[in-house]
């Protein structure tokens, strides 16, 4: 496949490499373009030959600054599109894909939520009702149906279950003060089942409620899955960081065991996201690395505290190669409009980076706390995401927490729907 453009910029190079396979030739040599026997994409204002996919450029990929873009959405093949131009197709699919995948809109002034995160209500995906779709993947799928010679990047369905271990244990290995406080809190509220449960755990008659790791092991083995665990390592506790401290022997043992079976990454604490110098991030990374005796290059921020470009610059500078934070915390869906991994492009510096971004589209806490879904509604949402991502041959990454998968009465149905979901998609 060969792509012609009168101007070859870093933005154009980036989106071509992101969307298409590596053997694509990008050239500004019109003679080379005409002579090639490969499938041709003409990215210029003038049609060159009849047998080509002609995309008239929007100006975005030829710019080097950041400025508000005029977004007027319309329909093409029943899909929402924008950046209307003339050509074989009525919009600039390259510029539109760059706008969404680079998270261009997040560099612009916008409203933040209570945790100082980009608010999903600002996004054009939410405003134009396509946040629930991997829209870029769907655009490419439609183009592939019309032009079979298109060589689309990373076209193989993959399912990756991931887990955030925010609180490894509910009762065990926490301080005496915390457990005494919890005991009397439940007692005064009349939650006698919780009081009895706590007593059974400390007497050894029952496993700690949040310790579901052996059960998960069985599921992974049964369905031949390769999960990723993101582990919260606490040097200091804070309002939003309440896991057992890193100094705990039990935590060290658990994290070592998980790392021996699976890929594990750091779950940088909420507090570390507020450290502009990244010193706490490095301390947590080194602590986890020392425990599992492996180099840590994978991360997902606690509370999805992601600020572009600052968070990604810090991760890159501190030696991380892969990040799994690309999703909205308050609504499930496709923050970057794709289910496929991509390298982060720093729009402000106008450069391609080595940090690989892995978007996910479903989180249990989002479904429960923000969307107020029942377990059955969450199951239906999981299936919808699975079906659409499988259709576009993308990567379906889910995020569950161990404390959502317990056998406690308030969570048992969530545990069941997760088990049912894995059985359904692995038949």
C-alpha positions as CSV (number, residue, x, y, z in Angstrom):
1,X,0.0,0.0,0.0
2,X,1.3,3.5,-0.9
3,X,0.1,6.9,0.3
4,X,0.8,10.1,-1.5
5,X,0.7,13.5,0.2
6,X,2.2,16.8,-0.9
7,X,3.2,17.5,2.7
8,X,4.6,14.8,5.0
9,X,4.4,15.9,8.6
10,X,5.0,14.2,11.9
11,X,1.2,14.1,12.5
12,X,0.6,12.4,9.2
13,X,3.4,9.9,9.7
14,X,2.1,9.1,13.1
15,X,-1.5,8.4,12.1
16,X,-0.5,6.4,9.1
17,X,1.8,4.2,11.2
18,X,-1.0,3.9,13.8
19,X,-3.8,2.9,11.5
20,X,-2.0,0.8,8.9
21,X,0.6,-2.0,8.8
22,X,4.3,-1.2,8.8
23,X,4.9,-2.0,5.1
24,X,2.9,1.1,4.0
25,X,4.9,3.6,2.0
26,X,4.3,7.3,2.6
27,X,5.7,9.5,-0.1
28,X,5.5,13.0,-1.6
29,X,7.0,11.7,-4.9
30,X,4.1,11.7,-7.4
31,X,6.1,9.7,-10.0
32,X,6.8,6.9,-7.4
33,X,3.1,7.0,-6.5
34,X,1.9,6.6,-10.1
35,X,4.4,3.9,-10.9
36,X,3.6,1.8,-7.9
37,X,1.5,-1.4,-8.4
38,X,0.4,-1.3,-4.7
39,X,-3.0,-0.1,-3.5
40,X,-3.0,3.7,-3.6
41,X,-4.3,6.3,-1.2
42,X,-4.1,9.9,-2.4
43,X,-4.0,12.3,0.5
44,X,-4.1,15.6,-1.5
45,X,-6.5,18.2,-2.8
46,X,-6.4,16.9,-6.4
47,X,-7.5,13.5,-7.7
48,X,-4.5,11.8,-9.4
49,X,-5.8,8.5,-10.9
50,X,-9.1,6.7,-11.1
51,X,-8.1,3.6,-9.2
52,X,-7.3,5.1,-5.8
53,X,-8.8,6.0,-2.5
54,X,-8.8,9.7,-2.6
55,X,-9.0,11.6,0.7
56,X,-9.0,15.4,0.6
57,X,-7.1,16.6,3.6
58,X,-8.4,18.7,6.4
59,X,-5.8,21.1,7.7
60,X,-5.2,19.4,11.1
61,X,-2.4,17.1,10.1
62,X,-0.5,20.0,8.4
63,X,-0.7,22.2,11.5
64,X,1.9,22.2,14.3
65,X,0.0,24.2,16.9
66,X,-3.0,23.4,19.1
67,X,-6.2,25.3,18.6
68,X,-9.9,24.7,18.9
69,X,-11.2,22.7,15.9
70,X,-14.7,23.1,14.3
71,X,-16.4,19.8,14.7
72,X,-19.6,19.3,12.7
73,X,-20.7,15.7,12.8
74,X,-22.7,13.9,10.1
75,X,-23.4,10.4,9.0
76,X,-21.4,8.2,6.5
77,X,-22.5,4.5,6.1
78,X,-24.5,4.9,9.4
79,X,-21.4,6.0,11.3
80,X,-20.8,9.4,12.8
81,X,-18.0,11.2,11.0
82,X,-16.5,14.8,11.0
83,X,-14.0,16.9,9.2
84,X,-16.0,17.0,6.0
85,X,-14.1,17.1,2.8
86,X,-14.4,16.0,-0.8
87,X,-13.1,12.8,-2.3
88,X,-13.9,9.1,-2.5
89,X,-15.2,9.4,1.0
90,X,-16.8,12.5,2.4
91,X,-14.5,13.2,5.3
92,X,-10.8,13.2,6.3
93,X,-10.6,9.8,8.1
94,X,-6.9,10.4,8.8
95,X,-7.3,13.8,10.5
96,X,-10.4,12.7,12.4
97,X,-8.7,9.5,13.6
98,X,-5.7,11.6,14.7
99,X,-8.0,14.0,16.6
100,X,-9.6,11.2,18.6
101,X,-6.6,8.9,19.2
102,X,-4.2,11.7,20.1
103,X,-6.8,13.1,22.6
104,X,-6.3,16.4,20.9
105,X,-9.3,17.9,22.7
106,X,-7.8,17.2,26.1
107,X,-5.0,19.7,25.4
108,X,-7.6,22.5,25.2
109,X,-9.0,24.4,28.2
110,X,-11.8,22.3,29.7
111,X,-13.9,21.5,32.7
112,X,-12.4,19.1,35.2
113,X,-14.2,16.7,37.6
114,X,-13.8,16.5,41.3
115,X,-10.5,14.6,41.0
116,X,-9.1,17.1,38.5
117,X,-9.5,14.7,35.6
118,X,-10.8,15.6,32.1
119,X,-14.5,15.4,32.3
120,X,-16.0,13.0,29.8
121,X,-18.9,15.4,29.2
122,X,-16.4,17.7,27.4
123,X,-15.7,15.1,24.7
124,X,-17.1,15.1,21.3
125,X,-17.7,11.4,21.6
126,X,-20.1,12.0,24.5
127,X,-21.7,15.1,22.9
128,X,-22.3,13.2,19.7
129,X,-23.3,9.9,21.2
130,X,-20.5,7.6,20.0
131,X,-18.6,7.1,23.2
132,X,-19.9,3.6,23.4
133,X,-18.3,2.7,20.0
134,X,-14.7,2.1,18.9
135,X,-15.5,4.6,16.1
136,X,-12.0,4.7,14.5
137,X,-12.0,0.9,14.3
138,X,-15.4,1.0,12.7
139,X,-14.3,3.6,10.1
140,X,-11.5,1.3,9.1
141,X,-13.7,-1.7,9.0
142,X,-16.1,0.0,6.6
143,X,-13.1,1.1,4.4
144,X,-11.8,-2.4,4.4
145,X,-15.1,-3.7,3.2
146,X,-14.9,-1.3,0.2
147,X,-11.2,-1.5,-0.3
148,X,-10.0,-5.0,0.5
149,X,-6.4,-4.1,-0.2
150,X,-6.2,-1.9,2.9
151,X,-3.7,-3.3,5.4
152,X,-5.1,-2.4,8.8
153,X,-2.8,-2.5,11.8
154,X,-3.3,-5.1,14.6
155,X,-6.4,-6.8,13.1
156,X,-6.8,-9.8,15.4
157,X,-9.3,-10.0,18.2
158,X,-7.7,-10.4,21.7
159,X,-9.3,-10.5,25.1
160,X,-7.2,-9.4,28.1
161,X,-8.7,-9.4,31.6
162,X,-7.1,-7.0,34.0
163,X,-7.4,-6.4,37.7
164,X,-6.7,-3.4,40.0
165,X,-5.7,-4.6,43.5
166,X,-6.7,-1.4,45.4
167,X,-7.4,-3.3,48.6
168,X,-5.9,-6.8,48.8
169,X,-7.5,-7.7,52.1
170,X,-10.6,-6.4,53.9
171,X,-9.6,-7.4,57.4
172,X,-6.3,-9.2,57.6
173,X,-3.0,-7.4,57.7
174,X,-4.5,-4.0,58.4
175,X,-3.8,-2.1,61.6
176,X,-5.5,-3.1,64.9
177,X,-7.0,0.4,65.1
178,X,-8.6,0.1,61.7
179,X,-10.1,-3.3,62.5
180,X,-11.4,-2.2,65.9
181,X,-13.0,0.9,64.3
182,X,-14.5,-1.3,61.5
183,X,-15.9,-3.7,64.1
184,X,-17.7,-1.1,66.1
185,X,-18.9,0.8,63.0
186,X,-20.7,-2.3,61.7
187,X,-21.9,-3.2,65.2
188,X,-23.5,0.2,65.8
189,X,-25.0,0.1,62.3
190,X,-26.6,-3.2,63.1
191,X,-24.7,-5.1,60.4
192,X,-24.3,-8.2,62.5
193,X,-23.4,-10.4,59.5
194,X,-20.4,-8.2,58.9
195,X,-19.4,-8.4,62.6
196,X,-19.7,-12.2,62.4
197,X,-17.7,-12.3,59.2
198,X,-14.9,-10.3,60.7
199,X,-14.8,-12.6,63.6
200,X,-14.7,-15.7,61.4
201,X,-11.8,-14.3,59.4
202,X,-9.7,-13.5,62.5
203,X,-10.5,-16.9,64.0
204,X,-9.3,-18.7,60.8
205,X,-12.7,-20.2,60.1
206,X,-13.0,-18.2,56.9
207,X,-10.7,-16.6,54.3
208,X,-10.5,-12.9,54.1
209,X,-13.4,-11.8,51.9
210,X,-11.2,-9.9,49.4
211,X,-8.9,-12.8,48.9
212,X,-10.3,-14.1,45.7
213,X,-7.0,-14.7,43.9
214,X,-7.1,-18.5,44.0
215,X,-10.6,-18.5,42.5
216,X,-9.3,-16.1,39.7
217,X,-6.4,-18.5,39.1
218,X,-8.9,-21.3,38.5
219,X,-10.9,-19.1,36.0
220,X,-7.7,-18.1,34.1
221,X,-6.5,-21.7,33.9
222,X,-10.0,-23.0,32.8
223,X,-10.4,-20.4,30.0
224,X,-6.7,-20.2,29.1
225,X,-6.4,-16.5,29.9
226,X,-3.3,-14.3,30.4
227,X,-4.5,-11.5,32.8
228,X,-2.6,-8.4,34.0
229,X,-2.6,-7.4,37.7
230,X,-2.0,-3.8,38.6
231,X,-0.7,-3.6,42.2
232,X,-1.1,-0.6,44.5
233,X,2.1,-0.2,46.5
234,X,1.6,2.3,49.4
235,X,4.5,4.0,51.1
236,X,2.0,6.3,52.8
237,X,-1.8,6.1,53.1
238,X,-4.1,8.9,52.1
239,X,-7.8,9.5,51.7
240,X,-8.0,7.6,48.4
241,X,-5.1,5.1,49.0
242,X,-6.2,2.6,51.6
243,X,-4.4,-0.6,50.7
244,X,-2.2,-2.5,53.1
245,X,1.2,-0.8,53.3
246,X,4.1,-2.0,51.2
247,X,6.0,-3.0,54.3
248,X,3.4,-5.8,55.0
249,X,4.9,-9.3,54.6
250,X,1.5,-10.6,53.4
251,X,1.4,-8.0,50.6
252,X,4.9,-8.8,49.5
253,X,4.1,-12.6,49.5
254,X,0.9,-12.0,47.5
255,X,2.5,-9.7,44.9
256,X,5.4,-12.1,44.5
257,X,3.1,-15.0,43.8
258,X,1.0,-13.1,41.3
259,X,4.2,-11.9,39.5
260,X,5.4,-15.5,39.1
261,X,2.2,-16.5,37.2
262,X,1.2,-13.3,35.4
263,X,2.3,-10.0,34.0
264,X,2.0,-7.4,36.8
265,X,2.2,-3.6,36.6
266,X,2.3,-0.8,39.0
267,X,-0.9,0.9,40.1
268,X,0.5,4.3,41.0
269,X,-1.2,5.8,44.0
270,X,-3.6,8.7,44.0
271,X,-1.0,10.7,45.9
272,X,1.7,10.0,43.4
273,X,-0.4,11.6,40.7
274,X,-0.1,14.9,42.6
275,X,3.7,14.7,42.8
276,X,4.9,16.8,39.8
277,X,8.4,15.6,40.1
278,X,7.5,11.9,39.9
279,X,9.6,11.0,42.9
280,X,6.8,9.1,44.7
281,X,6.0,7.3,41.5
282,X,9.6,6.2,41.2
283,X,9.7,5.1,44.9
284,X,6.6,3.0,44.4
285,X,8.0,1.5,41.2
286,X,11.3,0.6,42.8
287,X,9.5,-0.9,45.9
288,X,7.4,-3.2,43.7
289,X,10.3,-4.1,41.5
290,X,12.3,-5.1,44.6
291,X,9.5,-7.2,45.9
292,X,8.9,-9.2,42.7
293,X,12.5,-9.0,41.4
294,X,11.4,-7.9,38.0
295,X,11.6,-4.6,36.1
296,X,8.4,-2.7,36.1
297,X,7.4,-1.1,32.8
298,X,3.6,-1.3,32.9
299,X,1.2,1.0,34.8
300,X,-2.4,2.1,35.3
301,X,-3.1,5.1,37.5
302,X,-5.2,4.7,40.6
303,X,-8.6,6.4,40.1
304,X,-7.5,6.7,36.5
305,X,-5.8,10.0,37.5
306,X,-4.7,10.8,34.0
307,X,-3.8,14.3,32.8
308,X,-2.6,14.7,29.3
309,X,0.2,15.4,28.6
310,X,1.7,15.6,32.1
311,X,1.0,12.0,33.2
312,X,2.3,10.4,30.1
313,X,5.4,12.6,30.1
314,X,6.2,11.5,33.6
315,X,5.6,7.8,32.9
316,X,7.9,8.0,29.9
317,X,10.6,9.9,31.8
318,X,10.5,7.3,34.6
319,X,11.0,4.3,32.4
320,X,7.4,3.0,31.8
321,X,6.8,1.5,28.3
322,X,3.1,0.6,28.6
323,X,0.1,2.3,30.2
324,X,-3.5,1.0,30.7
325,X,-5.2,4.2,32.0
326,X,-6.9,5.2,28.8
327,X,-10.6,5.2,29.8
328,X,-13.0,7.5,31.6
329,X,-13.6,6.7,35.2
330,X,-17.2,7.9,35.3
331,X,-18.6,6.2,32.2
332,X,-17.7,3.1,30.3
333,X,-16.7,3.4,26.6
334,X,-13.9,4.3,24.3
335,X,-12.1,7.4,25.4
336,X,-9.8,7.4,22.4
337,X,-12.4,5.9,20.0
338,X,-10.4,2.8,19.5
339,X,-9.9,-0.6,21.1
340,X,-6.4,-1.1,19.7
341,X,-3.1,-0.1,21.3
342,X,-1.2,2.9,20.0
343,X,1.9,4.9,20.8
344,X,1.3,8.2,22.5
345,X,1.7,11.3,20.3
346,X,2.6,14.4,22.4
347,X,0.5,17.0,20.5
348,X,2.1,19.9,22.4
349,X,5.6,18.9,21.5
350,X,4.5,17.5,18.1
351,X,6.4,14.3,18.5
352,X,5.9,10.5,18.5
353,X,6.8,8.8,21.8
354,X,7.8,5.3,22.8
355,X,5.0,5.0,25.4
356,X,2.4,2.5,24.2
357,X,-1.2,3.1,25.3
358,X,-3.6,0.2,25.8
359,X,-7.3,1.5,26.0
360,X,-9.9,-0.4,28.0
361,X,-13.6,0.1,27.7
362,X,-15.3,-1.6,30.8
363,X,-14.7,-1.1,34.5
364,X,-16.8,-2.7,37.2
365,X,-16.7,0.3,39.5
366,X,-17.8,2.6,36.7
367,X,-20.7,0.4,36.0
368,X,-21.7,0.1,39.6
369,X,-21.0,3.6,41.1
370,X,-21.6,5.9,38.2
371,X,-23.9,4.2,35.7
372,X,-25.8,2.6,38.6
373,X,-26.1,-0.7,36.7
374,X,-27.4,-3.9,38.1
375,X,-25.2,-7.0,37.7
376,X,-27.4,-8.1,34.7
377,X,-27.1,-4.7,33.1
378,X,-23.3,-4.9,33.5
379,X,-23.3,-8.3,32.0
380,X,-25.2,-7.0,29.0
381,X,-22.8,-4.1,28.6
382,X,-19.8,-6.5,28.7
383,X,-21.4,-8.6,25.9
384,X,-22.0,-5.5,23.8
385,X,-18.4,-4.4,24.1
386,X,-17.2,-7.9,23.4
387,X,-19.3,-8.2,20.3
388,X,-18.4,-4.8,18.8
389,X,-14.7,-5.3,19.5
390,X,-14.7,-8.8,18.1
391,X,-16.4,-7.4,14.9
392,X,-13.6,-4.8,14.4
393,X,-10.9,-7.3,15.3
394,X,-9.7,-5.2,18.2
395,X,-8.5,-5.8,21.8
396,X,-11.1,-6.1,24.5
397,X,-9.6,-5.1,27.9
398,X,-11.7,-5.3,31.0
399,X,-11.0,-3.9,34.5
400,X,-12.3,-5.7,37.6
401,X,-11.3,-5.3,41.2
402,X,-10.8,-8.2,43.6
403,X,-13.2,-6.7,46.1
404,X,-16.0,-6.7,43.5
405,X,-15.7,-10.4,43.1
406,X,-16.2,-11.7,46.6
407,X,-18.9,-14.1,47.9
408,X,-20.3,-11.4,50.2
409,X,-24.1,-10.9,49.7
410,X,-23.7,-7.4,48.2
411,X,-21.2,-8.7,45.6
412,X,-22.0,-12.3,44.9
413,X,-24.1,-11.5,41.8
414,X,-21.2,-9.5,40.3
415,X,-18.9,-12.5,40.9
416,X,-21.5,-14.7,39.1
417,X,-21.8,-12.4,36.0
418,X,-18.1,-12.2,35.6
419,X,-17.8,-16.0,35.7
420,X,-20.7,-16.3,33.3
421,X,-19.2,-13.7,31.0
422,X,-15.9,-15.6,30.8
423,X,-17.7,-18.8,30.1
424,X,-19.9,-17.2,27.4
425,X,-17.0,-15.8,25.4
426,X,-14.8,-18.8,25.7
427,X,-17.2,-21.5,24.5
